[in-house]
Every structure is written in C-alpha cells, then in structure tokens.
Amino acid sequence: MLFNRTKTTLPGPEDTLPGRPERTFTLAAENKALHTPLVTDEVPEGFEVALFGLGCFWGAEEIFWQVPGVWSTSVGYAGGTTPNPSYEEVCSGRTGHTEAVRVVYDPSKVGYADLVATFYEVHDPTQGMRQGNDVGTQYRSAIYYETPEQEKVAREVSARLQPLLTEQGYGEITTEIRPATDTEYFYAEDHHQQYLLKNPFGYRCHSATGIKVPRE
C-alpha cells in the first residue's frame, strides 16, 4: 500500500528527497540524432523551446527528433522539487518530477500548435499517473509552457481534443499544464539521451489513443 501510494501520489514537502546542488555526471556535447548541441541552455536567436512529459522519455524523444523543424532534443526531469535528481530517485516517486523531453525548434518551420498536437497524438493524456503498464508520477502527462502564447495554444489544442476523446469513451484529459518558470528542467544522465538511437530495439511505450488532433 505504501509503495502504490508513493508511486501514484505526488510527494509533500516532508517526503521530497533533498537532491544535490549540482549535476554529478557529464553529458555529451552533441545530440547524436540531430548533430546539434545536446545542452541547450542557450537557445539560438529566433528558436523556441517546448517542454513535454508523455510517459517514458526514451520513446518521446525519438518521436520529436524526427519532426521537421526540430533543431535539438534532450530528455530530463521536470515538474518536481528535488534539485538534480537521479533517474532512480525520480522513479522512487519522491522527487515530484515527470520524465520530460525538451524540444528546441524553429518556429518558422514548425509551429507550437503542431508540436502540441503531436504530443497528444502519441500518448494517452487521460491516464493520470501512468502510461500503459508504466505506473508512477514520473509518467504523468504534462505541458510546461514558456510564454502566455504557448499556454493559450496548449489549452486551445486540449479543448479541441477533449470532445473527440469523450466520443471514443475516454475520460478527461489529465495533462498538467503549468508555466515552465514553476519548475526547473534537469538533464537526465547521458545514457538516457537519444537512448533509442543507441539501442534501436529498446523499450518504447506509446499508449496512443489513435485520435488525430484537429488542425485549424
């Protein structure tokens, strides 16, 4: 019972792990799939950032690095409070983070609405603290918006999708929509970055509904 509660309930302040003041591992310089910088704390002029959580981040990143107009991707942890958590700590359910993919894109080539639509089409946003057989707070659906315009788009796309989900017997969208300023993004360990490029037969979890998001 304690295990299930911890895995599916976000921790309170008294249950959150302390973390550490800085990253304890080294990241590669290059995104191996796109041949662009992996660490993108400095975004090229004119480019923008999208931050999503949609279940296991291995498969999520693979999807987004294939989208035309995406310049770089990375995987990490967002939405929690433990600074610089390890993968094992995130999986314990005691950091508050969800597994996330950070997308740096050229808005002249792909719009934020299209990225949000892709996000919704490749997972099931109604499952709460899980995706398929992956159960835990780290698998929850999330959109962390960078600007008021991104928030507006995210909520509009969500509103267009909900009636279609309802028609097909799905429940309410449980996607967490919050400002990115509420949460710090922490890069995951290097072996998780572009994992499915390094391990092409590795695990993919796409609990997709099969419903296409209407484009305006």
N, C-alpha and C positions, 0 to 999 in steps of 0.2 A: 504493500500500500504506500509506503514512504517513497519507494522507487518510482511508482507511477505518478505520484503527486509531484515529485521533483521534476520528472521528465516532461510533464504537460502543464505545469503551472509556473508562471514567471516568478523568480525569487524575490522576496522582500529584501530590504537593506541588510537585515541581520543574517540572511542566508547567502549573500553575494560573496564570491571569492575575492580576495584582495588584489590579485594580479601582480603587476610589476611595473616599474616606471618606464622601462624601455624594451624594445624588441630584443629578443635573445638569440636570433638566428639571422643569417644572411640571405638576401634574396638575389636571384639572378638579375642581371642588368636588362635582359631582353625578354619580351613576351615571345615565346617560341613559335606561336601560331601566326602572329602578325608581324613579327620582326620590328617591333616598336618598343619603346621603354615599358618595362613592367611596372615600376614605381612611377606613378603619375601624379604626385602631389602638386607639381607644376604642370598645368594643362596648357597646351598651345593656344595662342590667341585665336579666337573665333570658334574654338571647340567647346563642348559642354560635357557634363557628367550626369549619368543616370545610375542610380543605386537601387538594386532589387534583391529581395530574398524570395526564392521559389523552390525550396527543398534543397537536396544535395547539390552543393555548388559545383561539383565536377561537371555534371551534365548541363547545368545552367550556363556555365562559362562557354562550353563548346558551342551551344546554340548562338550565343551573342557574338562570338568572334567570327562567325560566318555571315553576319548581317552586313550587307554593303553599306559603307559609310561609318562603320565602327572602326576606330583607329587603334584602340588598345582595350584590353580587358584584364582584370585580376580578380582573384577570389579572396574573401576575408570574412570578417565578423563585424556585424553592425546591430544597433538597436539595444545593446546591453550597457552595463556599467563597469564591468571588470576591465581595467586597463591592460592592454597587451596580453590577452588570454591565449592559452594554448588550445589546440584542437580538442585535446582530452578534457580540458576544463569547460569548453563550450558544450561538449557532448554530455557533460555531467548535469546540465540544466541549471547550473549555479552561477552563470555569468549574465544571463538575460539576453545574450546575443542570438541572432539568427545567422545562418550561413548566407553569405551575400556575394553577389557579383557586381563589380564596379565597372561601368562601361564609359569609356571616353569616346565621343562620337563627333562627327562633322555634321552640324545641323543643316548645312546646305545640301547634304546627300541623303540624310535620313532624319525624319522628324521624331521628336519625343513621343508623339502620339503613336507612331508606328512601333517604337520600342516598347511602349506600354502594352500595345495590342499583342505583340509577340510574347511578352511576359505572360499575359493572361492565357494565351493560346497553348502554351507549352507546359502548363501545370494546372492543378485544380485549386482555385482560390477559395474554395468553400470548406476545406478540411480542417481548419483550425490549426492545432499544434501538431501537424503531421503532413506527410505526403506519401500516399500509398502505405507501404509497410514501414516506412521511416517515421518513427514516433518520437516527438520531443519538441521543446520550444525552439530548438535550433533549426527546425524545418518549417517554421511558420512562414506564411506569405507576407511580403512587406514591400512597400514602396517608400523610399526616403527621398523626398523631393528637395531640389536645390533652390528653387525660386517659386514665387507665387504663381507664375505662369505654369510651371510644371505641376504644381498642386492642382490647378484648375483643370489641366488636361487629364491628370490621373483620375480625378473624380468624375469628369465627363465620360471618359472611357469606361470606368467602372459602372456608371449609371446606364450606359448603352448595353453593357453586357448582362447586367442582372436579370432583365426580363427574359432573355434567351436561356439563361441558366434555370430560371424558375419554370419555364415551359418544359424543359427537359427533366424536371424533377430534382434538380439540385437545390441546396439551401442558399442562405445568404452568403455573400462574399465576406470572408473574414480577414481580408488583406489589411494589414496595418499600414495606414498612410500617415506618415509623420515627416516633419521637416528634418533634413539631414543635419541641421545645426543642433538638433536634440541629441545626436549620437555621433560618436567618433568612429570612423572606419579603421579597423586594424587589419593589415595584410595577414593572410594565412601563411603558414610555413611553406617554404619553397617547393616541396614535393607535391603540394596540392595545386600549385599554379600550372595551368594548362595540362592537368592530370591526364585527360583522355587523349591528348596528343602523344604523351609519353607512354600511355597504357591504352592503346586503341580498343582493347577488348575489356576495358574496365567497366565498372558499375555505372549505369545510367538509371535514374528514376524520373520518369516523366508521367505523372498521373494526370495526363491531359483529359479534358472533357470532350474534346473533338469539336467544340463550338468555336466558330470563327467570330472575331470581334468585328462589328460593322464599322467600316471606314467611312468618314464623312466625305 
